């Protein structure tokens, strides 16, 4: 009888221990975003807000892309990011990603060899973690009738491209952080060829998804209108 009681206690203990082990929510299916409909003003969405920051600033060759995976960290998809164990959902202060982008020592701060993320970008990452670090997306109010440089093109490039293509550190020799340089690549066909994943050009954002059809239409219209500084 005593042996049976001991064995029962062991089994119960093992069961309790297994129940305490954290089972991650980011399985293979976790790369399928949760579509939450129209974008809410107070929510941060991984696919719309966070992934473009990571692709543009972190998921580069030699850093945290699928090939290099520096320090075992890959940031090109939601599951890769979460499996890298640098996010603690709900707690930015215990998330390695947050600690690395807010590090005051330039030698340890991420992204390395680049300017630090903007306050706006860091705030988005902090809020996303606080809100549960979920793989969400939303339907942005993109309007193809709006295609001026200042209202549509510049913010789009800033969000999706400038992390790699700055004048200070132009990946591939391409800078897209000023109107003058952007106009050059717009008029020679490289800008639209790359973002539309034309086989004749290198697809951009590199390692990321193609921009949605509305954004592509905005770029195409802006170029067709003369790529004006408007």
N, C-alpha and C positions, 0 to 999 in steps of 0.2 A: 504494500500500500504506500509506504514512504517513497519507494522508487517511482511509483506512478505519479505521486504528488510532485516530486522533484522534476520529472519529465514534463509534466503539465506546466509547471512554473517556467521551465526553460522555453517551452513552445510559446507561452504567452509573452515572455520577455522578448523573444525573437520577433514575434508579430508586432509588438509595440515598437521595437527598434525599426522595423521595416516601415511602419507607418510614419515614423519621424523623419525618415530619409526623404529629402526634397526630390520630387520628381519634376524635372523641367517640363514646361509647357511647350517648348519650342521643338517639337518633333519635326519630321520631314514635311508634314502638312502645315507646319507653322509658317512656311514661306508663302502661303496663300493669304493675302491681306484680308482683314475684316473691313468690308466696305460699310462705312457708317453714314453714307448719303452726303448731303450738302455739308461743307466744312463749317464747323462751329467756331465762333470767334475766340472762345476760351480754351479750346482743346488743341493739342499738338498731335499731329499724325505722322507716323513713322515714314510712310511712303512719300508723302507730300513734303514734309518739313525736315525730317532727320536724315533719311537716306541720301538725298542730294548733298548734304553737308559732308557725310562720310565718304561718298564716292569722289567728290571734288577735292577733299583734303586728306583722305586717309588711304583709300583703296587704290593706290598707285603702284605700278611695278617697282619693286625694291622696298615697298612698305607693307601695307596690309591687304594686298590683293590675294587672289586665290593661289598664285604661284609662290610668292615670297612668304607670306604669313609671318612677318617679323614678330619674334617673341611669342609665336603661337597664336597670334591675333589676326583674324580676317574680318573685314567689315563690309564686304560687298553684298551680302544679303542679310535678312533678319536672323535666320537660323545661324548663319556663320558668326554673326555678331554675338548672339546670345550664348552660343557654344564656346565662345572665346572667354567666357566667364569674367567679363569686364563690366557687366551691368548687374546691379542689385535692384530689382524692380521696387519702386517706392522710396528708395533711399539713395539719393545722389552722393551723399557724403561717404558711403561705403562702396561706391561704384568706381572701379579703376579708370573707366573712361572719363568720368567727371574730374577725378584727381589729376589725370594726365593733361587735360586741356586747361586746367586752372593752375597748374604748377607755375611758380614764380621763377624757377631756375630755367633759363632758356635751354640749357643742356638736357633737361629732363622733360620739358614741356612738349606736348604734341599739338599740332603736327610739327615735326622736326624739320629744320632747314627752311621754314616758311614763317610768315607772320602769324601771330596767334589768331585764333578764331575771334570774330567780333563779339561784342557783348550780346548782340541780338542772337547770334548763333549759339553761344553758350547758354543763354537763357532758354532757348528752345529745347536744348538737350536736357537741361535741368528739369524743366517742366514736364517733358516727355517721361523721364524716369519717375518723377513724382506721381505722374498719372498712371503708372503701372507698367510702363515700357512695353506696350502692346504693339502688335503688327497691324496697325490700322491705316486706312486711307480714306479720303473723302473726295467729293466732287467739287472742285474749285469752280468759282464763277468766272471762267475764262471766256472772253468775248472776242471773236475773230474780227469784229469791227474796230477793235482797239489794237493798233499795231505801230504806234509811235515808239521812237527809241527810248524816251524817258519813262513812258507809262508801261511799256510791255517788254521791250528787248533788253534794256539795261538790267532791270530787276531779274529777268529770267537768266541772263548770263551770270549775274552776281551769285545767284542761288546755285546754279548747276555747273558753272565752268571756271569761274575766276579763282577758285581754290587752287587749281592747277595752272591756269593761264594768266599769271600776273606779269607785269612788266619787270618786277624784281626777280621772278623765277619762272620764266615762260617755258612750260613743258612743250617739248617739240619745237621750240623757237616761236611759239604762237602766244601772243598776249591779247587778252580780251577785256582788260580792265579799263580801257580808255576808248572813247568814241573813234578816234583816228585809227587806231589799230584794228578795231572791230570792223570799221568800214572797209578797210583793205581786204579782209578775209570774206566779208559779205559780197563785195563786188567781184572778187575773183572766183567765186563759187565754192570755196572751201568750207565756209561756215555752214551753209545749208546742206552741202553734200555730206558733211560729217554728221550733223544732227539728224538728218533724215536716213542715216545708215545706207547711203548710196555705196554700192560695192566698190566704186572707184576711189572712195575716200576712207580714211580711218574713222570708224564709228565713234561718236562722242555723245554723251559722256562715256569715257572709257571704262568698261566694266559695269556700266549702269544700263538701265532701260532707256529705250528711245523716248524722247519727249512725246507727249500726247499730241493728237492731231490738231487740236486747237492751237497749241504753242507753235507747232510747225507751220501752220497757216499764218500765224502772226509774223513769224520770221520771213516767210516767203513773200508776204504782202509788203513788208517793210523794205525788203531788198528790191522788189519790183517797182516800188515807189521811189527808188533812188538811194535807199539807205541813208535817209536824211537825219541830221542831228535835231530831231524835233521832239 
